[in-house]
Amino acid sequence: MKIASYLRVVRASAWYDLVVTAGFATPWTYALVHNALSSLGSLPELDPIQTLYANLMGSVVIVWAVLRLVRPLAAHGLFDGVARVLFTAWQGYALAQGAPRFLWLFLVVEASFGVLQLAPWWRRGTELRESLVR
């Protein structure tokens, strides 16, 4: 995969993150997101600690997404791919513990972007690997 094509994937994953997580970034928007998601499956009642963690996650993901949009680098795709493997693992764990089934939609997207961003790194001698050492 050419670096230009790879960076399009990095940007696409950043746009996805920005759209999906923007509502988690503030207590007010998270309350709206929580209500919307509750209509898709049963969620625990909204509480201050849950809101805090949602806001922390939303804030960090938004900053990370903006970085990948403003300054997309191959290394950002590598690190984002690793983060998506972790997110996928924790979403799978939550589903195994009885989380609402709508979480599968997010898991599939996380896993897909993880594969798209990590697969090119597995090949030897790619432009991506060489870009890390420059």
N, C-alpha and C positions, 0 to 999 in steps of 0.2 A: 504494500500500500504506500502510495506517495504521501509525503508529509502534508501537502495541501489537502488531500482527501482526508487524511487522519485529523487534521485540525478542524475540518468541517464537522466531523463526528464529535470532537471535543466541544465545539460551540453548540451543536445540537443538544448534547447532554446538559450543557450549562443553561440553555433556554428552557429545557424541560424542568430542571431543578428550580429555576427562577419562578416559573409559572406555578409549579406544584407546591412549592414551599413558602411563597410570599405570604400566604395567609397564616402561616404559623409564627410569623416574626413579631407580632404584637398581641397583647392580651385581648384586645377588642376584635381583631380579625380572627384570632384563634377561636374565640367563642363562636363566631359565625361558621368557621370550618368545622368545629366540633359538632355543632348542630346539624350541619349538612351531612357529615359522615355518620352521625347517629341515625339519620334516616335510612342509611344503607345497611346498618348493622348495629347491634347493641354495643355501646361504649360505656365505660364507667362515667359516673357523674363528674362534671367539670370541677376541679379543685385547684387551689393556688400552686401546689407543687407540680402537678401535671402541666398546668399552664406555663410555669417557669421553664420546665424542660422543653416543652414545645417551642417556646419563644427562643430559648438558647439554640436549639437545633435549627429553627428557621433562620435566625440571624446569621449563624455561621455558614449555613448552606447558601444563603443569599450572597454573602461576601465572597465565598468561594466561586459561586457561579459568575458573579460580576468580574472577578479576576480572570476567569477562563474566557469571558467574552471580550474584555478589554485587551488582554495580553495572552492569547492562546499559545501555549507551548506544548511540544510533544511530551515533555516531562509532566505537565499538568494532566494530560490524558492518562499517563501511567499511574500517577497517584490517585486520580479520580477512579480509575478502574479498580485499584486495590480497595478504595473506600466503598465502592459498589459491591465488591465481594463481601465485605463486612456487613453492609446494610442488608444484603440478600440473606446472609446467614442469620442475622438477628430477626429479620422479618419471618424467615422460615421457622425459627425458634418460637416466635410469638404465635404463628399459625398453629404450631404443634401444641401450644398451651391454650388454644381455644380462641385466639383473636378472630375478629369478624372476617368472613371470607373475602370481602372486598379488598383486603390486603394483598391478595394474590395478584391483582392488577398492578400494584406498585412493585411487587416482587419480580414480576415478569419484565417490567421495564428496567428495573435496576440490574437484573441479571443480563439482559440484552445489551445495555450500554456497557456493562462490565466486560462482557465477551468482546464487543466491538473495540473497546479501548485497550484490552490486554492482549488479544490474539496477535496483533502485529509485532508485539515485543517478543513473542516466543520464537520467531524466525531469526536465524543467525544472519548477520551481515546486512540488516535492513537499514534504510536511511534513518529510521527512528533511533536505533541503538547508537548510530554514529552521531546523531544530534545531541545525545546526552553528554558526550565527551568533549564537545566543542565549547 
